Amino acid sequence: MVEVEGIVVSETKYSETSKILNVITKEYGLIGIISKGCRNLKSSLRSVSTKLTYGKFMIYYKEGKLSTLTEVNVINPFINIKKDIEKISYASYLLELASGVIKQNDNSSVLDLLIESLIKIDDGYDPLVIMNIVELKYLEYLGVMPVIDCCSVCGRKTNIVTLSSFKGGYVCGNCYGHEKIVSEKAIKLIRMFCYVDISKITKLEVSEQAKNEINMFLDDYYDRYTGLYLKSKKFIRDLQKI
């Protein structure tokens, strides 16, 4: 029996009373855990065998097989997220995204970024901005980081006029073709997003224009280069149209 720190990213019903939980852990990456009898009303595992449960999991660990859950000590219940449909939507996407990223790069920082982002959303920070920061940082682990220190075409560091997913990042005036021009604020912010420590954010003031420009760039960039097509992202796109 071992104790692991992790978060439930998805759950599947198993038999009449149990569930299989997919959990991203610090110690073993993404693992499957069976929570026996957790669907029974009187089960002590019922409330903790759900998506978004973040805590210390006591398990009988089996490498490469389903481990068995015995107990969970919750670290953060994310109460505010669970009370808000918009926050739940963004959190669900981040869980699915982290699951996709860790399958390609089993780095413990993937979990760290996920937890830091969920804490900020739970604390009331703009979920769209937090989501975009995480999306940008995860591109490093996927090996397809956009060029945001200089022009992605010629390497020039001055006269950056826009962002282009097609050209792979910043584009200077000399290399500009017919790409949509984004605001100077968006150009500066996306670089800041790359280097900011999410856990140390205390203030977020981003204009609607800059938010939309960065989000559109990252949406298109993910579609072009990552191979990750997540159902939860479509729901967020529909939510943003309302």
N, C-alpha and C positions, 0 to 999 in steps of 0.2 A: 504494500500500500504506500502511495506517495501523495504529497500535497503539491498541487500545481496552481499557479495564478493564471487566470484566463477569462475569456468572455464568450458566451454562447452566441454564435453568428447565425445559426439556423437550427431548426428542430423538425423531426419527422416522427409521426406516430408509428409505434412498433407494437405488434400484437394488440390485445384488447386494453391493456393497462399501462403500457410503457412508452418511452420515447427514445429515439437516438438523437443525441445532441452533437452538433459539430462545434468544437470549441478551439479557438486560437489560444494557445498557451505560450508562456514565456519559455518554458522548459523544453517542450517537444514540438512546437509549431502547431499546425492544424491537426487535431485528432478527433476520432469519433468516440463518444462515450454513451453507453446505454444507461438510462435512468429507469430502473425496474420499478413498476407499480406506481410511477409518479402521477398517473392520470386518475388514480383513486382519490376520492375527496379527502380522505384522512391521511394521505401520504405526507410525510415530512418533506419530501422532495418536490411536491407539487408546485409550490410557488417559485422555486429556484430552477426548475427544468424548463425555462422559457428563454426565448431570444432576448438578448440584451442583459442577461444576468452576468454581472462582473464580480468575481470573487476568488476565494481560495477553494479549490475543488479537491476533496479527498477521494481518490480513485484507486481501484486495483488496476494498475497500468499494464497493458499488453502491447508491446511494440508491433506496429503493423496490423493490429487487430482492434476490435472494440474493447475499450476499457470499461470498467463498471463503476458507477458513481455511488458513493456512500453518504456524502455530506457536502454542503456548500456553506461557507462563511462569506456573506455578501460584503464587498468592499464599498461599492457605491450603487445604490438602487436606481439612480437616474429617474427620480420621481417626476421631475418637471417634464422630461422628455415624454414619459408615458402618459401624461395628461394632455398632450398637445399633438394633434394629428399632423401638423406641419413638421414638428420636431421629430416625431416618430418616422415620418417619411424620409427625412434626411439621414436619420440614424440608421434606418434599415438599409439605405443605399450604401452608407459608409461601412456597415458590417459586410455587405455583399462584396463591395469593392476590396476591402482588406482580405477577405477570403480568396478572391481572385488573384490578388497581388502575391500573397504568401505562397500560393501554389507555384508561382514562378520564381520567387526569391524568398527563401525561408530565413528571413532576417528578423530578429527580435524587435527591431525598431518599427516594423510594420504594426505590431501590437501597440507599442508605445504611442505612436502617432494616432492610432485609432482611439485609444483611451483618452488621450489629451483632447482630441477633438470633441468627443462625446461629453466630457466634463464642461467644455466651453459652451456647447449647445445647451446643456442642462442648466448652465449658469445664466443663460439668456443672451448670449452673443449671437450675431446674425448667422444663421445656419448655412446660408448660401456662401458667404465669405469663408467660413470655416471649412466647408466642403471643398471649395476651390483651392484653398491652401493645401489641404490634404491630397487632393488630386494631383496638384503640381509636384508635391514632394514624392508621391508614390511613383511618378514617372521615372525618377532616379533608379528605383528598385526594378522597374520594368525594362530599364536599359534604353529608354527612348526620350531622354530629357530634352526639351527644346533649348535652343541657343538663346539665352537672355542676358549675355554679357557683352555681346557685339552683334553685328549684322550676321545673320546665318548664311548669307551668300558670299560676302567678300571679307568679313572679319572686321570691318570698320566699326570703331566704337563711338563715333559722333554722327549727328544728323539721323538718329533713328526715328523713323516716321510712323511705323505701324508694326503690328503683329500678324504673322501669316502662318497658319498651320501647314499649308501646302509647302512653303519654303522652310519650315522648321523652326520658326521663332522670330526674333527681331529682324526687321528689314530697314535698311537705310535709304536715304533719298536717291542715291545713285542706282540702287538695285530695285527700286520700287517699280512695279508694273501696273497692274490693275487691281491690286488688293484693296480691300476696304480699309480706310484710314480709321484708326482708333485714337482715343484721346491721349494726350501726354500723361495724364494721371494714370491711365490703365497701363501704359508702358512702364512707368516707374513702380506701380503697385505690384505688378506680377513678379518683378525682380525681388521686391521686398517679401512677397509671399514665399518665395523660394528659400530665403535665409532666416525668416522669423522663427523663433522658438514659440510654438503654440502655447505651451504651458505658462509662458511669461507675458502673454497678451493681456493687457488691462483696459485697452480702449480700441474700438474699431469704428472708424468713421470713413465710410466709402460711399461715394455718390452712386446713385442708381445707374447712371450712364457707365461708369467705370466697372461696376459689378456685372452689368449685362455684357459688356465687351469682353471682359476676362472669362466669364462663364461660357460665352459663345465660342471663344477661341479654344478653351479646354475641351468643350463638348466635341468640336470638330477634330481636335488633335487626338483625343481618345479613339474616336471612330476611325481615324486614318492609320494610327500606329500601334495600338495596344492589343487589338483582337478581343477586347473585353466588351461584350454587349450584354448589359445587365438589365433585367426586367424592372428593378426598382428605380433605375435612372429614367426610364420612360414615364413612370408615375410622377417623378419630380418635374419632368418637362411639362406634363399635363397640368400639374399643380401650379406651375409658374405662369401658365396661360390664363388662369382664373383671375 
